[in-house]
Amino acid sequence: MKILGAGSLHLVYALLILLHMQTSIGSNSTTADDGVKCIESERQVLLAFKQGLVNEHGWPSSWGSEEEKKNCCEWEGVQCSNTTGHVTILNLTKYSYDRHFILRGNLSPSLFELQHLIYLDLSGNNFNLNHIPEFISSLNKIQHLDLYNCNLSGSLPSQLANLTSLQYLDLGYNNFNSVKNLEWLSRLSYLQYLYLSEIDLSKVNNDWLQVINKLPHLTNLSLIRCNLRDVIPQYFPIINSSSTSLVHLGLSGNNLTASTFQWLFNFSNSLVSLYLSSNQFRGPIPETFSHMALLEKLSLWNNQFEGKIPKSFWSGSLSSVRYLDLSYNQLSGTIPKSIKILSKLEILDISFNSFNGVITEEHFSTLSNLLYLSMSSNRLRINFSRDWIPPFQLKYIHLGSCKLGPAFPSWLQTQRNYRVLNISSAGILESIPVWFSTLPSTALLIDLSSNQISGILPDLSRNFSSDSYALKIDFSGNHLEGTLPSFPANTTHINLSTNRFNGSISSLCAIIGMSFNFLDLSSNQLSGELPDCMKRWSSLQFLNLANNDFFGKILSSVGSLSLIETFDLQNHSFSGKIPSSLRNCSKLQFLGLSNNRLSGNVPGWIGEMSNSLSFLLLKSNYFVGEIPLEICRLTNILLLDLCNNNLSGHIPWCIGNLTALARKDIVARPLFPYIGYAGNIASIWTGKRYAHKVPIIWKGREYICEDLSFQRTIDLSSNKLTGEIPIQLSRLSEMHQLNLSRNYLTGRVPPDMGQMRQLESLDLSHNKLSGRLPPSMSQLYFLSKLDLSYNNFSGKIPTSTQMDTFNASAFVGNPTLCGPPLTPSCPGDEKLIDDGVKYNQQDKDEFWKGFKSSMKLGMAFGFVGVLALKIDHPWKHVCFLLSNYMKVYLSNLKGCLCLIVSALCW
């Protein structure tokens, strides 16, 4: 609905032109009784055209080379002149829309030998990124050319300028390269309909405006999502009165600003529909819109308009408006009762703004034509009396976040034909009424979520036959109770999460629709074993049964969910092993089995999901054995949680292969983020994002996370892991959280730990780690949670601005660890030797011993070097030999003394 009419208007205009052409060229000859036979050469052209294209459903049966199909004027999509027999109309678009009959292949040049074509429509087919042949200019009689959405590429050939009879041209929604010149369009002086949507016109600067001004008969213009730059009308000549004939104008999805209005308002006396959505318009809505007396459709959604709607909108000057969309702006103020002046309104969308105040039945008292009402996400209170009977029958009701409660809106009982009902977050506190069981059979989406509706949900299947529309239901976040009711067999989306439902879920087995793709029953009181009917749900993409009380084994039939992306059975009492049939679920992104009683090994076949799996949560089960090496193949993994099991052995050395944890450009796909689409009608979108609530441990505390797309976590804590921390772990530079605590790990912390600079939480506590903490840890600038307690670390705690923020609890239980915040300093800190170099008395290792002896040798060789300056050249070679010897012998000095000797020798 946001670009309402973009496709349907094209079809209407095309039909009008077609009817006009049929009148002008004579009635269509499609039967032998008419006596019209097609010309053989043109028949061969059509057969050659067919030869280059294929379709999985086959061509229309009337096309063929057989003798009985010889008359091409009788072929579907072909029409001939009843006087000359020439093919004048070729329309192969209706098959792609009506029967999914999409032609695929090459656009044969032979087609343009049909010199008498007046009407050519190939839209909606697939021509494999072919170019438009330049010799299309040979069709000099053509009046209607429609190549919309044909998967064409290349550039727009300037030879199109030779089609001077064109009245209708649609090249939109293809893959044409950036266009630099549109001047050729100005030669098409008879052009009335021009559609170039989805073609990048950013390189033509303002040429598009100059061209439009040169088309005196243009009535319909669509430049949707063309990347148009801002319009500067003062640089162009005054528009002639002959060019102010625009009736339908679509400029949505560009980068236009308020300077466009100066040019736009030249058409105040002609415009009937105007689409300016998704641009860069700011400030108040101009009063000038109210001067467009003929305006019927106005779309300004998704801009940055602010302030109040001009009073002139409600003064009667826009009395012809049927479609008004002001949604997704920053508009405020109240909605006056004078809105009732717009008595022809069919579609009203003011959602996602900051309107406030009270809406009463008086606002709608004259709006008997209203079909679509959207006021969601404002601060409005809907105050209709309980006995009010609206004058309209709505098809789309979007009142989410408006205050309708506390009573259940009784006026909804009068609406018998709606497709969408969204009254989520409406403050309703009542029990669900009995009459709610009589939902209209036209319903596509019912959203009552996030209220406090109580009671027992009635049987919802009674009003829906097998041929009814597919139904989406969201009653989540209420106080509904009792057993699950029956649902229509063709339900596609069920969300009953966060209620009080109990008992079995076997009633869901009645859903056998091939489009059933979403089921969320999480956070209820459901129990029992899973019914063995999942094989019926082959289209299911999202399954969330978390936080209930199911038990038994996870059935092998889950492997039949071949399209499943999210599989969440967390917080139950499931036992046994993870069924191997899950390996068939090749699209799985999220596998959540935490907090169950599952046992056995973590299966190696999980590595087969390397192309999809991003979230693996197996914590708090009874898994044993080693972490399989195959887990390192999960290159898309972002959250790996195996904590609180009985895993043993070493952390796999190949863990550095989890490359998604090392890449900045990886962002997980949202896990089924939106509800609200049903069928292909964009207008029923509720704008509501689905929140998959997952409990995670973050910085030592459990949180409910609703957005996992930015998680970067490995948690292997509370197991029986041994061995050292693999140095390869340091490669995972984009990880946010690492928890290896409560294991039996030994050895040192990897020296390059500082490379993990995105770490916010690091927990290595309760292990047997030892040695010095690597100085590179001072580079963990984002670290806000650190726990290294109860290990055997020694030496000085690295210092940095970030490390200095942690208190002693992060380091306790390491007897030989010293420095702030455990102790004021380490023994011998800040003592200076004579040359001012700091040293520590405890560090009398080989470096310092070597340094003292090397100083003596350095003085001796330095003396020799001075002498070398006074003697013959051959002695210098001796000095250089001594210098090279010292580089080896005195390597602990890192070459410093060697440089001194080299300088002296030179």
SULCORVEN-V691491 format. One record per residue. N is the residue number from 0. RES is the residue in three letters. OMEGA is omega in radians with two decimals (none if undefined). Layout:
n	res	omega
N	RES	OMEGA
N	RES	OMEGA
This chain:
n	res	omega
0	MET	-3.11
1	LYS	3.01
2	ILE	-3.02
3	LEU	3.02
4	GLY	-3.07
5	ALA	3.13
6	GLY	-3.08
7	SER	3.10
8	LEU	3.11
9	HIS	-3.09
10	LEU	3.14
11	VAL	-3.12
12	TYR	3.12
13	ALA	3.14
14	LEU	3.11
15	LEU	3.13
16	ILE	-3.13
17	LEU	3.11
18	LEU	3.12
19	HIS	-3.12
20	MET	-3.14
21	GLN	3.11
22	THR	-3.05
23	SER	-3.07
24	ILE	-3.12
25	GLY	-3.09
26	SER	-3.08
27	ASN	3.11
28	SER	-3.10
29	THR	-3.14
30	THR	-3.12
31	ALA	-3.12
32	ASP	3.14
33	ASP	3.13
34	GLY	-3.12
35	VAL	3.09
36	LYS	-3.12
37	CYS	3.13
38	ILE	-3.00
39	GLU	-3.13
40	SER	3.12
41	GLU	3.06
42	ARG	3.11
43	GLN	3.07
44	VAL	-3.14
45	LEU	3.11
46	LEU	3.08
47	ALA	3.08
48	PHE	3.11
49	LYS	-3.08
50	GLN	-3.10
51	GLY	-3.07
52	LEU	3.11
53	VAL	3.05
54	ASN	-3.07
55	GLU	3.11
56	HIS	-3.12
57	GLY	3.11
58	TRP	3.01
59	PRO	-3.02
60	SER	-3.10
61	SER	3.13
62	TRP	3.08
63	GLY	-3.13
64	SER	-3.13
65	GLU	-3.09
66	GLU	-3.10
67	GLU	3.13
68	LYS	-3.02
69	LYS	-3.10
70	ASN	-3.10
71	CYS	3.10
72	CYS	3.10
73	GLU	-3.13
74	TRP	3.09
75	GLU	3.12
76	GLY	-3.12
77	VAL	3.05
78	GLN	-3.10
79	CYS	3.04
80	SER	-3.13
81	ASN	3.10
82	THR	-3.07
83	THR	-3.09
84	GLY	3.13
85	HIS	3.05
86	VAL	-3.11
87	THR	-3.10
88	ILE	3.02
89	LEU	-3.07
90	ASN	-3.13
91	LEU	3.12
92	THR	-3.01
93	LYS	3.14
94	TYR	-3.13
95	SER	-3.14
96	TYR	-3.03
97	ASP	-3.05
98	ARG	-3.01
99	HIS	-3.11
100	PHE	-3.08
101	ILE	3.09
102	LEU	3.13
103	ARG	3.11
104	GLY	-3.07
105	ASN	3.09
106	LEU	-3.02
107	SER	3.10
108	PRO	-3.10
109	SER	-3.12
110	LEU	-3.04
111	PHE	2.97
112	GLU	3.09
113	LEU	-2.96
114	GLN	-3.08
115	HIS	3.12
116	LEU	3.03
117	ILE	-3.03
118	TYR	3.11
119	LEU	3.14
120	ASP	3.10
121	LEU	-3.02
122	SER	3.08
123	GLY	3.10
124	ASN	-3.03
125	ASN	-3.09
126	PHE	2.92
127	ASN	3.08
128	LEU	3.02
129	ASN	3.01
130	HIS	2.96
131	ILE	-3.12
132	PRO	-3.11
133	GLU	-3.11
134	PHE	2.97
135	ILE	3.14
136	SER	3.13
137	SER	3.13
138	LEU	-2.96
139	ASN	3.10
140	LYS	-3.00
141	ILE	3.13
142	GLN	-3.09
143	HIS	3.12
144	LEU	-3.09
145	ASP	3.08
146	LEU	3.14
147	TYR	3.00
148	ASN	-3.11
149	CYS	-3.10
150	ASN	3.04
151	LEU	-3.12
152	SER	-3.11
153	GLY	3.14
154	SER	3.08
155	LEU	-3.07
156	PRO	3.14
157	SER	3.12
158	GLN	3.07
159	LEU	3.13
160	ALA	3.14
161	ASN	-3.13
162	LEU	-2.95
163	THR	3.11
164	SER	-3.07
165	LEU	3.00
166	GLN	-3.06
167	TYR	3.13
168	LEU	3.10
169	ASP	3.10
170	LEU	-3.00
171	GLY	3.06
172	TYR	3.00
173	ASN	-3.08
174	ASN	-3.14
175	PHE	3.09
176	ASN	-3.14
177	SER	-3.08
178	VAL	-3.09
179	LYS	-3.07
180	ASN	3.09
181	LEU	-3.05
182	GLU	-3.12
183	TRP	-3.14
184	LEU	-3.06
185	SER	3.12
186	ARG	3.14
187	LEU	-2.94
188	SER	3.14
189	TYR	-3.04
190	LEU	3.10
191	GLN	-3.08
192	TYR	-3.12
193	LEU	-3.12
194	TYR	3.14
195	LEU	-3.06
196	SER	3.11
197	GLU	3.02
198	ILE	-3.09
199	ASP	-3.14
200	LEU	-3.08
201	SER	-3.08
202	LYS	-3.11
203	VAL	-3.13
204	ASN	-3.13
205	ASN	3.14
206	ASP	-3.12
207	TRP	-3.13
208	LEU	3.11
209	GLN	-3.13
210	VAL	-3.12
211	ILE	-3.13
212	ASN	-3.12
213	LYS	-3.14
214	LEU	-2.95
215	PRO	-3.08
216	HIS	-3.06
217	LEU	3.11
218	THR	-3.08
219	ASN	-3.10
220	LEU	3.09
221	SER	3.08
222	LEU	-3.09
223	ILE	3.11
224	ARG	3.11
225	CYS	3.14
226	ASN	-3.13
227	LEU	3.05
228	ARG	-3.08
229	ASP	-3.13
230	VAL	3.08
231	ILE	-2.98
232	PRO	-3.05
233	GLN	3.13
234	TYR	-3.07
235	PHE	3.13
236	PRO	3.12
237	ILE	-3.10
238	ILE	3.09
239	ASN	-3.13
240	SER	-3.12
241	SER	-3.09
242	SER	-3.11
243	THR	-3.05
244	SER	-3.09
245	LEU	3.13
246	VAL	-3.12
247	HIS	-3.05
248	LEU	3.09
249	GLY	3.13
250	LEU	-3.10
251	SER	3.02
252	GLY	3.09
253	ASN	-3.12
254	ASN	-3.06
255	LEU	3.10
256	THR	-3.01
257	ALA	3.13
258	SER	3.11
259	THR	-3.03
260	PHE	-3.11
261	GLN	3.08
262	TRP	-3.03
263	LEU	-3.03
264	PHE	2.95
265	ASN	-3.07
266	PHE	-3.09
267	SER	-3.06
268	ASN	-3.09
269	SER	-3.00
270	LEU	3.05
271	VAL	3.08
272	SER	-3.06
273	LEU	-3.12
274	TYR	-3.12
275	LEU	-3.06
276	SER	3.05
277	SER	3.00
278	ASN	-3.09
279	GLN	3.14
280	PHE	-3.13
281	ARG	3.05
282	GLY	-3.12
283	PRO	3.05
284	ILE	-3.10
285	PRO	3.07
286	GLU	-3.02
287	THR	3.11
288	PHE	-3.11
289	SER	3.10
290	HIS	-3.13
291	MET	-2.98
292	ALA	-3.11
293	LEU	-3.00
294	LEU	3.10
295	GLU	-3.10
296	LYS	3.13
297	LEU	3.12
298	SER	3.11
299	LEU	-3.00
300	TRP	3.08
301	ASN	2.95
302	ASN	3.12
303	GLN	3.03
304	PHE	-3.10
305	GLU	-3.14
306	GLY	-3.10
307	LYS	3.00
308	ILE	-3.13
309	PRO	-3.14
310	LYS	-3.12
311	SER	3.09
312	PHE	-3.05
313	TRP	-3.04
314	SER	-3.13
315	GLY	-3.11
316	SER	3.10
317	LEU	-3.04
318	SER	3.13
319	SER	-3.04
320	VAL	3.06
321	ARG	-3.07
322	TYR	-3.12
323	LEU	-3.11
324	ASP	3.11
325	LEU	-3.00
326	SER	3.09
327	TYR	3.00
328	ASN	3.12
329	GLN	-3.10
330	LEU	-3.07
331	SER	-3.13
332	GLY	-3.12
333	THR	3.06
334	ILE	-3.06
335	PRO	3.12
336	LYS	3.14
337	SER	3.04
338	ILE	-3.13
339	LYS	3.08
340	ILE	-3.13
341	LEU	-2.99
342	SER	3.14
343	LYS	-3.09
344	LEU	3.01
345	GLU	-3.10
346	ILE	3.09
347	LEU	3.14
348	ASP	3.07
349	ILE	-3.04
350	SER	3.07
351	PHE	2.99
352	ASN	3.13
353	SER	3.10
354	PHE	3.11
355	ASN	3.12
356	GLY	-3.05
357	VAL	3.06
358	ILE	3.13
359	THR	3.14
360	GLU	3.13
361	GLU	3.09
362	HIS	-3.00
363	PHE	-2.99
364	SER	-3.13
365	THR	-3.03
366	LEU	-3.07
367	SER	-3.13
368	ASN	-3.02
369	LEU	3.11
370	LEU	-3.05
371	TYR	3.13
372	LEU	3.13
373	SER	3.08
374	MET	-3.07
375	SER	3.02
376	SER	2.93
377	ASN	3.08
378	ARG	-3.07
379	LEU	3.02
380	ARG	-3.14
381	ILE	-3.04
382	ASN	3.08
383	PHE	3.08
384	SER	-3.03
385	ARG	-3.11
386	ASP	-3.10
387	TRP	3.06
388	ILE	-3.08
389	PRO	3.10
390	PRO	-3.04
391	PHE	2.96
392	GLN	-3.05
393	LEU	2.99
394	LYS	-3.13
395	TYR	-3.10
396	ILE	3.13
397	HIS	-3.13
398	LEU	3.13
399	GLY	3.13
400	SER	2.96
401	CYS	-3.11
402	LYS	3.12
403	LEU	-3.03
404	GLY	0.17
405	PRO	-3.13
406	ALA	3.05
407	PHE	-3.03
408	PRO	-3.07
409	SER	-3.13
410	TRP	3.11
411	LEU	3.13
412	GLN	-3.13
413	THR	-3.08
414	GLN	-2.95
415	ARG	-3.02
416	ASN	-3.01
417	TYR	3.05
418	ARG	-3.10
419	VAL	3.00
420	LEU	3.10
421	ASN	3.05
422	ILE	3.12
423	SER	3.09
424	SER	-3.05
425	ALA	3.09
426	GLY	-3.13
427	ILE	-3.07
428	LEU	-3.05
429	GLU	3.01
430	SER	-3.14
431	ILE	-3.02
432	PRO	-3.13
433	VAL	-3.08
434	TRP	-3.12
435	PHE	3.12
436	SER	-3.14
437	THR	3.08
438	LEU	3.11
439	PRO	-3.11
440	SER	3.11
441	THR	-3.00
442	ALA	3.06
443	LEU	-3.09
444	LEU	3.05
445	ILE	-3.09
446	ASP	3.08
447	LEU	-2.96
448	SER	3.02
449	SER	2.93
450	ASN	3.01
451	GLN	-3.13
452	ILE	-3.11
453	SER	3.08
454	GLY	-3.09
455	ILE	-3.12
456	LEU	-3.11
457	PRO	3.07
458	ASP	-3.07
459	LEU	-3.04
460	SER	-2.96
461	ARG	-3.06
462	ASN	-3.05
463	PHE	3.07
464	SER	-3.09
465	SER	3.14
466	ASP	3.09
467	SER	3.10
468	TYR	3.02
469	ALA	-2.97
470	LEU	3.01
471	LYS	-3.08
472	ILE	3.04
473	ASP	3.08
474	PHE	-3.06
475	SER	3.05
476	GLY	3.09
477	ASN	3.13
478	HIS	-3.13
479	LEU	-3.05
480	GLU	-3.12
481	GLY	3.13
482	THR	3.14
483	LEU	3.11
484	PRO	3.02
485	SER	3.12
486	PHE	3.08
487	PRO	-3.07
488	ALA	-3.10
489	ASN	3.05
490	THR	-3.12
491	THR	-2.98
492	HIS	3.10
493	ILE	3.03
494	ASN	3.11
495	LEU	-3.04
496	SER	3.08
497	THR	2.99
498	ASN	-3.10
499	ARG	3.12
500	PHE	-3.14
501	ASN	3.08
502	GLY	-3.04
503	SER	3.06
504	ILE	-3.06
505	SER	3.13
506	SER	-3.13
507	LEU	-3.13
508	CYS	3.10
509	ALA	3.12
510	ILE	-3.10
511	ILE	-3.11
512	GLY	3.14
513	MET	-3.12
514	SER	-3.14
515	PHE	-2.99
516	ASN	-3.05
517	PHE	3.09
518	LEU	3.08
519	ASP	3.09
520	LEU	-3.03
521	SER	3.05
522	SER	2.98
523	ASN	3.11
524	GLN	-3.13
525	LEU	-3.05
526	SER	3.13
527	GLY	3.11
528	GLU	3.12
529	LEU	3.10
530	PRO	-3.09
531	ASP	-3.14
532	CYS	-3.08
533	MET	3.13
534	LYS	3.08
535	ARG	-3.02
536	TRP	-3.03
537	SER	3.14
538	SER	-3.06
539	LEU	3.12
540	GLN	-3.06
541	PHE	3.09
542	LEU	3.13
543	ASN	3.09
544	LEU	-3.02
545	ALA	3.01
546	ASN	2.97
547	ASN	-3.10
548	ASP	3.08
549	PHE	3.12
550	PHE	-3.10
551	GLY	-3.12
552	LYS	3.01
553	ILE	-2.99
554	LEU	3.13
555	SER	-3.13
556	SER	3.08
557	VAL	3.12
558	GLY	3.10
559	SER	3.11
560	LEU	-2.97
561	SER	-3.13
562	LEU	-3.03
563	ILE	3.11
564	GLU	3.11
565	THR	-3.11
566	PHE	-3.00
567	ASP	3.08
568	LEU	-3.08
569	GLN	3.04
570	ASN	3.05
571	HIS	3.08
572	SER	3.10
573	PHE	-3.14
574	SER	-3.12
575	GLY	-3.09
576	LYS	3.01
577	ILE	-3.09
578	PRO	-3.11
579	SER	3.14
580	SER	3.10
581	LEU	3.13
582	ARG	3.10
583	ASN	-3.08
584	CYS	-2.96
585	SER	3.13
586	LYS	-3.03
587	LEU	3.08
588	GLN	-3.04
589	PHE	3.06
590	LEU	-3.10
591	GLY	3.13
592	LEU	-3.08
593	SER	3.04
594	ASN	3.01
595	ASN	3.11
596	ARG	-3.14
597	LEU	-3.06
598	SER	-3.10
599	GLY	-3.14
600	ASN	2.92
601	VAL	-2.98
602	PRO	3.11
603	GLY	-3.11
604	TRP	3.07
605	ILE	3.10
606	GLY	3.10
607	GLU	-3.13
608	MET	-3.03
609	SER	-3.09
610	ASN	-3.04
611	SER	-2.92
612	LEU	3.12
613	SER	-3.08
614	PHE	3.14
615	LEU	-3.08
616	LEU	-3.12
617	LEU	-3.02
618	LYS	3.03
619	SER	2.98
620	ASN	-3.13
621	TYR	-3.13
622	PHE	-3.12
623	VAL	3.10
624	GLY	-3.10
625	GLU	3.00
626	ILE	-3.05
627	PRO	3.10
628	LEU	-3.10
629	GLU	-3.12
630	ILE	3.12
631	CYS	3.12
632	ARG	-3.12
633	LEU	-3.01
634	THR	3.10
635	ASN	-3.05
636	ILE	3.10
637	LEU	3.13
638	LEU	3.13
639	LEU	-3.07
640	ASP	3.10
641	LEU	-3.00
642	CYS	3.05
643	ASN	3.00
644	ASN	3.10
645	ASN	-3.11
646	LEU	-3.11
647	SER	-3.12
648	GLY	-3.07
649	HIS	2.93
650	ILE	-3.08
651	PRO	-3.13
652	TRP	-3.07
653	CYS	-3.06
654	ILE	3.07
655	GLY	3.12
656	ASN	3.11
657	LEU	-2.86
658	THR	3.11
659	ALA	3.12
660	LEU	3.13
661	ALA	-3.07
662	ARG	3.13
663	LYS	-3.01
664	ASP	-3.12
665	ILE	3.01
666	VAL	-3.08
667	ALA	3.00
668	ARG	3.08
669	PRO	-3.11
670	LEU	-3.12
671	PHE	-2.90
672	PRO	-2.99
673	TYR	2.89
674	ILE	3.02
675	GLY	3.06
676	TYR	3.04
677	ALA	-3.01
678	GLY	-3.14
679	ASN	-3.10
680	ILE	-3.05
681	ALA	-3.03
682	SER	-3.09
683	ILE	3.07
684	TRP	-3.12
685	THR	-3.08
686	GLY	-3.04
687	LYS	3.14
688	ARG	3.12
689	TYR	3.13
690	ALA	3.07
691	HIS	-3.03
692	LYS	-3.08
693	VAL	3.07
694	PRO	3.09
695	ILE	3.02
696	ILE	3.14
697	TRP	3.14
698	LYS	3.04
699	GLY	-3.13
700	ARG	-3.14
701	GLU	3.11
702	TYR	2.98
703	ILE	-3.09
704	CYS	3.13
705	GLU	3.11
706	ASP	-3.10
707	LEU	-2.99
708	SER	-3.12
709	PHE	3.09
710	GLN	3.02
711	ARG	-2.95
712	THR	2.88
713	ILE	3.12
714	ASP	3.11
715	LEU	-3.02
716	SER	3.05
717	SER	3.01
718	ASN	3.12
719	LYS	-3.08
720	LEU	-3.12
721	THR	3.11
722	GLY	-3.07
723	GLU	3.01
724	ILE	-3.10
725	PRO	3.12
726	ILE	3.13
727	GLN	3.14
728	LEU	-3.11
729	SER	3.13
730	ARG	-3.02
731	LEU	-2.92
732	SER	-3.12
733	GLU	3.14
734	MET	-3.13
735	HIS	-3.05
736	GLN	3.10
737	LEU	3.14
738	ASN	3.10
739	LEU	-3.02
740	SER	3.03
741	ARG	3.00
742	ASN	3.12
743	TYR	-3.08
744	LEU	-3.13
745	THR	3.11
746	GLY	-3.04
747	ARG	2.97
748	VAL	-3.13
749	PRO	-3.05
750	PRO	-3.10
751	ASP	3.13
752	MET	3.14
753	GLY	3.08
754	GLN	-3.14
755	MET	-2.91
756	ARG	3.09
757	GLN	-3.11
758	LEU	3.03
759	GLU	-3.12
760	SER	3.13
761	LEU	-3.13
762	ASP	3.09
763	LEU	-3.01
764	SER	3.04
765	HIS	3.00
766	ASN	3.09
767	LYS	-3.14
768	LEU	-3.06
769	SER	3.11
770	GLY	-3.12
771	ARG	3.01
772	LEU	-3.06
773	PRO	3.11
774	PRO	-3.10
775	SER	3.12
776	MET	3.10
777	SER	3.14
778	GLN	3.12
779	LEU	-2.96
780	TYR	-3.08
781	PHE	-3.06
782	LEU	3.10
783	SER	3.07
784	LYS	-3.12
785	LEU	3.06
786	ASP	3.10
787	LEU	-3.00
788	SER	3.03
789	TYR	2.98
790	ASN	3.11
791	ASN	3.13
792	PHE	-3.13
793	SER	3.10
794	GLY	-3.00
795	LYS	3.05
796	ILE	3.13
797	PRO	-3.11
798	THR	3.02
799	SER	3.14
800	THR	-3.11
801	GLN	-3.11
802	MET	-3.11
803	ASP	-3.12
804	THR	-3.07
805	PHE	3.14
806	ASN	-3.01
807	ALA	-3.10
808	SER	3.14
809	ALA	-3.03
810	PHE	-3.05
811	VAL	3.13
812	GLY	3.04
813	ASN	-2.93
814	PRO	-3.06
815	THR	3.04
816	LEU	-3.05
817	CYS	-3.11
818	GLY	-3.14
819	PRO	0.12
820	PRO	-3.14
821	LEU	3.14
822	THR	3.14
823	PRO	-3.14
824	SER	3.05
825	CYS	3.14
826	PRO	3.09
827	GLY	3.14
828	ASP	2.99
829	GLU	3.01
830	LYS	-3.07
831	LEU	2.95
832	ILE	-2.95
833	ASP	-3.09
834	ASP	3.06
835	GLY	-3.13
836	VAL	3.13
837	LYS	3.06
838	TYR	-3.12
839	ASN	-3.09
840	GLN	-3.12
841	GLN	-3.07
842	ASP	3.11
843	LYS	3.14
844	ASP	-3.05
845	GLU	3.14
846	PHE	-3.08
847	TRP	3.06
848	LYS	3.12
849	GLY	-3.13
850	PHE	-3.11
851	LYS	-3.13
852	SER	-3.13
853	SER	3.09
854	MET	3.12
855	LYS	3.12
856	LEU	-3.13
857	GLY	3.14
858	MET	-3.12
859	ALA	-3.13
860	PHE	3.07
861	GLY	3.10
862	PHE	3.10
863	VAL	-3.13
864	GLY	3.11
865	VAL	3.12
866	LEU	-3.08
867	ALA	3.12
868	LEU	-3.06
869	LYS	-3.02
870	ILE	-3.03
871	ASP	-3.07
872	HIS	-3.09
873	PRO	3.13
874	TRP	3.13
875	LYS	3.11
876	HIS	3.09
877	VAL	3.13
878	CYS	-3.14
879	PHE	3.06
880	LEU	3.10
881	LEU	3.13
882	SER	3.13
883	ASN	3.11
884	TYR	-3.11
885	MET	3.11
886	LYS	3.11
887	VAL	-3.03
888	TYR	-3.07
889	LEU	-3.07
890	SER	-3.14
891	ASN	3.10
892	LEU	3.08
893	LYS	3.01
894	GLY	-3.07
895	CYS	-3.12
896	LEU	3.14
897	CYS	3.12
898	LEU	3.12
899	ILE	-3.13
900	VAL	-3.14
901	SER	3.13
902	ALA	-3.14
903	LEU	3.14
904	CYS	-3.13
905	TRP	none
